[in-house]
C-alpha cells in the first residue's frame, strides 16, 4: 500500500531519523551513515511516497548532500602533515594505490568474476577517509608516522578514485576529444585560486581571520566557503565533468588555505552532517532495491567482499618492505584501508545514474559498504590492542 505525503512531512521524518540515529549508533558502535542507510531502507519499504514535485525537491537536496559530502572529504586532507613526516608517506600511499588499482583491474577482467568493468575496478580502489580518521584518532595514532602513512594512503586512494572516475566518465561521454581536456581547466582554476588566496592571506591576515570568529554576525566565512564550493562545481559543469570533482577540489582548497580555522570547519561540518548529508544517505537507503538482491545481487556480495579485501591487504605489504613496520602492522593497515563507506556509495549512485552499473550491483555495493564499515575498523582496533599487549 502506497501513502502519498507532502515532501515536508518526508523531510520531517528524515530529520527525526537524522537526530535519533547518531544517538543509537554511538551506543552500539555502528557508524551513523550505516544507520541512516538502514533507516532509509525502512522508509523505502514503508509505502510512503511523494508526488513528482516533492520527489524533485528531495532528489535535489540529496544531490547537494552528495556534493557537500565530497566537499567535506576534501577538507579532511591535511597537507601540513607533509612538513611533519616528509614525502615518504606520500610515496608509499601512491605506490599502494597504484598496486591496488592494478590488482582491481586484473580481477575485474578475470573470467568468472564481474566481466570487463573498469568503472567497478576504480570504485573498489577507494577507501574511507571518514572512517580512517576517527579510528586512528581514537587509538592515539593520528600524529604517529604509522597513522599518517595510513591516513595519507586513504587520502590518495580517495582522490585518485574521484579523478579517475571523472576522466573515465568524461571519456565515455565525449571520447578522446578537445572537450576531454577541459578537465585541465578545473585544475588551472584550483592553482590560480590557491595563489590568489595565499596573497590575500599574506596582505590581509587580520581581515580574513575575522571569518573564523564565533561571533561573526554575517557568517562571512560560511558564505565564502559556499561560494568557493559553487564556483568549482559550476566550473565542473561547464567543463562537462562530474560535479563531485569540483566539490572535492574546493574542500582541498579550503584545507590548504585555512587549515586551523576550526570554528569555520565546525560550522560547515554542522551544516553537512547535521542536515544535507543525512538526506543523501537516507535517500540512498530509500532507493535500495531488495528485489535487485533477490534477483542475483546477493550473490555478488561475497565476490565483491573478497575483491575489496584482496585489493587493499595485498598492496599493504608495501608497508613491510618500504618501512620498518611489522607484518602485523602492514596487515592491519590493509584491513583498515579495506573500509568503504561514503565515497563508494556516492560513486555507486553516480555509476547508476550514468548507466555504468546495474541496480543489483549498486545494492550489492551498499551492502559491501555496510559490512566493511563495521568489520574492518573493529578488526583493526582488535589487532592494535593485541599489538599493544605484546
C-alpha positions in Angstrom: 0.0 0.0 0.0 1.4 3.4 -1.0 0.7 6.5 1.0 1.4 9.9 -0.7 2.6 12.6 1.7 3.9 16.1 1.5 7.7 16.5 0.9 7.9 18.5 4.1 6.4 15.6 6.0 9.0 13.3 4.5 11.7 15.8 5.4 10.4 15.8 9.0 10.7 12.0 9.1 14.2 12.2 7.6 15.1 14.9 10.2 13.8 12.8 13.0 15.9 9.8 11.8 18.9 12.1 11.4 18.5 13.2 15.0 17.9 9.7 16.6 20.4 7.6 14.5 23.7 9.2 15.9 22.4 8.6 19.5 21.8 4.9 18.8 24.8 4.3 16.6 27.2 5.7 19.3 25.8 3.1 21.8 26.1 0.1 19.5 29.4 1.1 17.8 28.0 1.3 14.3 28.8 4.3 12.0 25.9 6.7 11.8 26.0 6.5 8.0 25.1 2.8 8.2 22.1 3.6 10.4 21.0 6.3 8.0 21.1 3.9 5.1 19.2 1.2 7.0 16.5 3.7 8.1 16.2 4.8 4.5 15.6 1.2 3.6 12.8 1.0 6.1 11.3 4.2 4.7 11.5 2.8 1.2 9.5 -0.4 2.1 7.1 1.5 4.3 5.0 2.6 1.4 5.5 6.4 1.9 5.9 8.4 -1.3 5.7 11.9 -2.5 4.5 13.5 -5.7 6.7 14.3 -8.7 7.4 17.9 -7.5 8.1 16.7 -4.0 10.4 13.9 -5.3 12.3 16.6 -7.3 12.9 18.6 -4.0 14.1 15.5 -2.1 16.4 14.4 -5.0 17.9 17.9 -5.3 18.7 18.1 -1.5 20.1 14.6 -1.7 22.3 15.5 -4.7 23.5 18.6 -3.0 24.2 16.5 0.1 26.4 14.3 -2.1 28.3 17.4 -3.4 28.7 18.7 0.2 29.9 15.3 1.3 32.7 15.4 -1.3 33.5 19.0 -0.2 34.0 17.8 3.4 36.0 14.8 2.3 38.4 17.2 0.6 38.6 19.3 3.7 39.8 16.3 5.7 43.1 16.3 3.8 45.7 18.0 6.0 48.6 19.0 3.8 50.6 20.3 6.8 51.4 16.7 7.7 54.0 16.7 4.8 56.1 19.1 6.9 55.9 16.7 9.9 56.5 13.4 8.2 58.2 14.2 4.9 57.3 13.0 1.5 57.8 9.3 2.2 54.2 8.6 3.3 53.0 10.1 0.0 55.3 7.9 -2.0 54.1 4.8 -0.1 50.5 5.9 -0.4 50.9 6.5 -4.2 52.6 3.1 -4.7 49.9 1.4 -2.6 47.1 3.0 -4.6 48.8 2.1 -7.9 49.1 -1.5 -6.8 45.5 -1.6 -5.6 44.3 -0.3 -8.9 46.3 -2.8 -10.9 45.0 -5.8 -8.9 41.5 -4.4 -9.0 41.6 -4.1 -12.8 43.1 -7.6 -13.2 40.4 -9.2 -11.0 37.6 -7.3 -12.9 38.9 -8.6 -16.2 39.4 -12.2 -14.9 36.8 -14.6 -16.3 34.2 -15.7 -13.8 34.3 -12.5 -11.8 32.4 -9.5 -12.9 33.4 -9.1 -16.6 35.1 -6.2 -18.3 34.1 -3.4 -15.9 36.7 -0.7 -15.5 34.3 1.6 -13.5 33.8 -1.1 -10.9 37.6 -1.5 -10.6 38.0 2.2 -10.0 35.4 2.4 -7.2 36.8 -0.7 -5.5 40.2 1.0 -5.3 38.7 3.7 -3.0 39.0 3.8 0.8 37.0 5.5 3.6 38.8 8.6 4.9 35.7 9.3 7.1 36.3 6.0 9.0 40.1 6.0 8.9 40.4 9.4 10.6 38.3 8.7 13.8 39.6 5.1 14.1 43.2 6.2 14.1 42.5 9.2 16.3 40.7 7.0 18.8 43.7 4.7 19.2 46.1 7.7 19.6 47.9 7.1 16.3 46.9 10.3 14.5 50.3 12.0 14.9 52.4 8.9 14.5 54.3 8.1 11.4 52.3 4.8 11.1 49.0 6.6 11.5 49.9 9.3 9.0 51.1 6.7 6.4 47.7 5.0 6.6 45.8 8.3 6.5 47.7 9.6 3.5 47.2 6.3 1.7 43.5 6.7 2.3 43.5 10.3 1.0 45.4 9.3 -2.1 43.1 6.4 -2.8 40.0 8.6 -2.5 41.4 11.5 -4.6 42.8 9.1 -7.2 39.4 7.3 -7.4 37.5 10.6 -7.9 39.9 11.8 -10.5 40.0 8.5 -12.5 36.2 8.2 -12.5 35.8 11.8 -13.6 38.2 11.3 -16.5 36.8 7.9 -17.4 33.1 9.0 -17.5 34.1 12.1 -19.5 35.9 9.9 -22.0 32.9 7.6 -22.3 30.6 10.6 -22.9 32.7 12.5 -25.4 35.6 10.2 -26.4 39.1 11.5 -26.8 38.3 15.0 -28.0 39.2 18.5 -27.2 36.4 18.6 -24.6 38.2 15.7 -22.7 41.0 18.1 -21.8 38.6 20.7 -20.4 39.2 18.9 -17.1 42.5 20.7 -17.0 40.6 24.0 -16.6 39.4 22.8 -13.2 42.9 22.3 -12.0 44.1 25.5 -13.6 41.5 27.4 -11.6 42.5 25.4 -8.5 46.1 26.6 -8.6 45.0 30.1 -9.6 42.6 30.4 -6.7 45.3 28.9 -4.4 47.9 31.5 -5.3 45.4 34.4 -5.1 44.2 33.1 -1.7 47.8 32.9 -0.4 48.4 36.5 -1.5 45.2 37.6 0.2 46.1 35.9 3.4 49.6 37.5 3.3 48.3 41.0 2.8 45.0 40.9 4.8 45.6 38.4 7.6 43.5 40.3 10.2 40.5 40.8 7.9 40.5 37.1 6.9 41.0 35.9 10.4 37.7 37.6 11.3 36.0 34.9 9.2 36.8 32.3 11.9 35.3 34.2 14.8 32.4 32.6 16.5 30.6 35.9 16.9 30.7 36.9 13.3 27.1 38.0 12.7 27.0 37.8 8.9 28.8 34.4 8.8 31.0 35.6 6.0 33.3 32.6 6.4 30.4 30.2 5.7 29.3 32.3 2.8 32.8 32.3 1.3 33.0 28.6 1.7 29.7 28.0 -0.1 30.8 30.5 -2.8 34.1 28.6 -3.3 32.2 25.3 -3.4 29.8 26.5 -6.0 32.5 28.1 -8.2 34.3 24.8 -8.5 31.0 22.9 -9.0 29.8 25.3 -11.7 33.2 25.1 -13.5 33.0 21.4 -13.4 29.6 21.6 -15.0 30.9 24.0 -17.7 33.8 21.6 -18.3 31.3 18.8 -18.5 33.0 16.8 -15.7 31.4 15.3 -12.6 30.5 18.0 -10.0 31.9 15.8 -7.3 35.4 16.5 -8.6 34.9 20.2 -8.3 33.4 19.8 -4.8 36.4 17.7 -3.7 38.9 20.2 -5.0 37.0 23.0 -3.3 37.3 21.2 0.0 41.1 20.7 -0.6 41.4 24.4 -1.3 39.8 25.3 1.9 42.1 22.9 3.7 45.2 24.3 2.1 44.3 28.0 2.7 42.6 27.9 6.1 43.7 24.7 7.9 43.4 25.6 11.6 40.2 27.6 11.1 38.4 25.1 13.4 35.4 27.3 14.0 34.6 27.6 10.3 35.2 23.9 9.9 32.8 23.1 12.8 30.1 25.2 11.2 30.5 23.5 7.8 30.5 20.1 9.4 27.4 21.0 11.3 25.6 22.1 8.1 26.8 19.0 6.2 26.5 16.1 8.7 23.6 17.8 10.6 21.3 18.3 7.6 22.4 17.7 4.0 24.5 14.5 4.1 21.9 12.5 6.2 19.4 13.3 3.4 21.7 11.8 0.8 22.3 8.6 2.7 18.7 8.1 3.8 17.7 8.8 0.2 20.2 6.1 -0.9 18.6 3.7 1.5 15.1 4.6 0.2 16.3 3.8 -3.3 17.7 0.4 -2.2 16.0 -2.3 -4.1 15.8 -5.6 -2.2 14.4 -7.2 -5.3 17.6 -6.5 -7.1 19.4 -8.6 -4.4 16.9 -11.4 -4.6 17.3 -11.3 -8.4 21.0 -12.1 -8.3 22.6 -9.1 -6.5 23.0 -11.1 -3.2 25.4 -13.5 -5.0 27.6 -10.5 -5.9 28.3 -9.6 -2.3 30.7 -12.5 -1.4 32.8 -11.9 -4.5 32.8 -8.1 -4.0 33.9 -8.6 -0.4 36.8 -10.9 -1.4 38.0 -8.5 -4.0 37.5 -5.5 -1.7 39.8 -7.1 0.9 42.3 -8.5 -1.6 43.0 -5.2 -3.4 43.8 -3.5 -0.1 45.5 -6.1 2.0 47.9 -7.4 -0.7 49.3 -3.9 -1.6 49.6 -3.0 2.1 52.6 -5.4 2.2 54.5 -2.5 0.7 54.4 -1.1 4.3 56.5 -4.1 5.3 59.1 -3.7 2.5 59.4 0.1 2.3 59.3 0.8 6.0 60.2 -0.8 9.3 56.6 -1.7 10.2 56.0 -5.3 11.1 53.9 -7.9 9.2 51.1 -7.4 11.7 51.2 -3.6 11.3 51.2 -3.9 7.5 48.3 -6.4 7.5 46.4 -4.1 10.0 46.8 -1.2 7.7 45.4 -3.2 4.8 42.4 -4.2 6.9 41.6 -0.6 7.8 42.1 0.7 4.3 39.6 -2.0 3.2 36.8 0.0 4.9 34.4 1.5 2.4 31.6 3.8 3.1 30.7 7.3 1.9 32.8 7.5 -1.3 32.0 4.1 -2.7 28.2 4.6 -2.1 28.5 8.0 -3.7 30.3 6.5 -6.7 27.8 3.7 -7.0 25.0 6.3 -7.1 26.8 8.2 -9.9 27.5 4.9 -11.7 23.8 4.0 -11.6 22.8 7.4 -12.9 25.3 7.2 -15.8 24.3 3.6 -16.6 27.8 2.2 -15.7 26.4 -0.3 -13.2 23.1 -2.0 -12.7 20.7 -1.7 -9.8 21.7 -5.1 -8.5 25.4 -4.1 -8.4 24.5 -0.8 -6.6 22.6 -2.7 -3.9 25.5 -5.2 -3.5 27.9 -2.3 -3.2 25.8 -0.7 -0.4 25.8 -4.0 1.5 29.6 -4.2 1.0 30.0 -0.7 2.4 27.8 -1.6 5.5 29.8 -4.8 6.1 33.3 -3.3 5.7 32.5 -0.1 7.6 31.5 -2.2 10.7 34.0 -5.1 10.5 37.2 -3.5 9.2 37.7 -0.8 11.9 36.7 -3.3 14.5 39.3 -5.8 13.4 41.9 -3.0 13.2 41.2 -2.0 16.8 41.5 -5.6 17.9 44.8 -6.1 16.1 46.2 -2.9 17.6 45.2 -4.0 21.1 46.9 -7.3 20.6 50.0 -5.4 19.3 50.0 -3.1 22.4 49.8 -6.1 24.8 52.8 -7.9 23.2 
